[in-house]
Amino acid sequence: MEKFGVRVVAPLGGRLNQHWLVDLRGERLVLRLWWSKSPEDMDYELRLLTSISVLGWPVAPAVEGPVNLDGQFWCLFPYLPGDPPSVADRIAEQRARGRLLAQFHTDLEKLSGFGQRGDWQRCEKVLNDPTLERVLSKNERKQPEETRILRWHLERARQRVDGLKTQARPSIVIHGDFTPWNLLFKDGRLSGILDFEFAHLNHRVADFALSWRGRHDEVVRAYDEVSPLDPEEWELLTPVWWAWLIGGACKDLAQGILTHEWTIKHLLRRSPLMGQDSAEFR
């Protein structure tokens, strides 16, 4: 880290991007090693953070970088103080997060100049990708039961989306992972929104994929109380969640990575909010 003139205080980890809390002449900052090597992808996220900051939300626009050192890209960001919300009362946490997401979306809808990020796609394009069937067929001998579960949910999600005329629906930039561990609070106030690795253009209900996960129903209900979902959005809720799981699984399979039990467990999960999609796999 000497190349940056910083002193490492503590590793902060990360799922894709890696982070360290560092000290630069007495100032606490966060040093990031980017997972992506795409300048366009990095630029998208950095522009987004700047735009959201202008709207008054506590995010961390870059202080310096990205800098390319030996093929690795590094950035310095402000350090956002605070701690994740308590989940001791799960219902209260979910409801607070749902209301906050609705308020956040109200401002995200004001953003302009953001097209799609990289190779991200809305759920209808993910589900109708013809390569999914080929990938599943190649995996059938290795994981017959997992493939059967993936194909059953893919076919059902396609049927549901085909009847919803999704192409005419608007898109907004979504966060992509609006979970408790990506929110910080200090003295009872929101002090940070972290991890925009999954931010991209999609239906607003696609932001429920990882914030709802087919079980945190109060997130969706509380959101609806602040910013009501129309009937078609309620119908789209489950297909966008399944598209996230199936698309990710097929991307892994194409790279030779077998379907993880986490994906299957979440695909088989059912919620009252799924309506006609709550039919059990058989």
C-alpha angles and dihedrals in degrees: 000000000000088000088071096044090240134127117224113236100176141337113254098188124207141199100247106349114051122222140195130190104232140180120229113184091325096317121115113229137161120242115206130199105202119230091201120074092193115109089202092054093048092046091052093055095042092050090047093052091050092049094048090048090055088055088060101255120137102250130133117248113196119275094195137000158321090233120185112222116173091333095312122110122220134185138182119223135180116267112247112210125215143070135264115267119269113260095194087110099042096184093052092047093050093048093048090049093049092053091046092050091052091052091046092051091052088063096038088059087064093062118107134184096046117120124173119315115241113297096341115130139190115259097260091058092046092052095045095049104126092212091070093075092049092050092049093048091053090052096047097097094046097047110013097166095042090048091050090052093047093048093047092053092042092054093046093047091050091052091050095047093046090063097047103067090226095169090076094052120102125248132219132185106266129198094229100207108044095168132143093258090057094056126077128198131189124186089351095305130107106260103169147013111201140189114037092174091118097041112130144131115290146122109304090240088060085077086071091065095091099014092056102026091184094289113054090083096163090065089064096040093051091046089053091053090058100034110015118226116226120234093262092053090055088053091049094051097088099038092055090050092049091045089057092052097041095043092051093046093050092047088055093046091053086058093048096259113136120232110272122230088237090068094048093047091053094045090054094049116109132201134184087240090067093075110184089002090066091084109127121251112256 
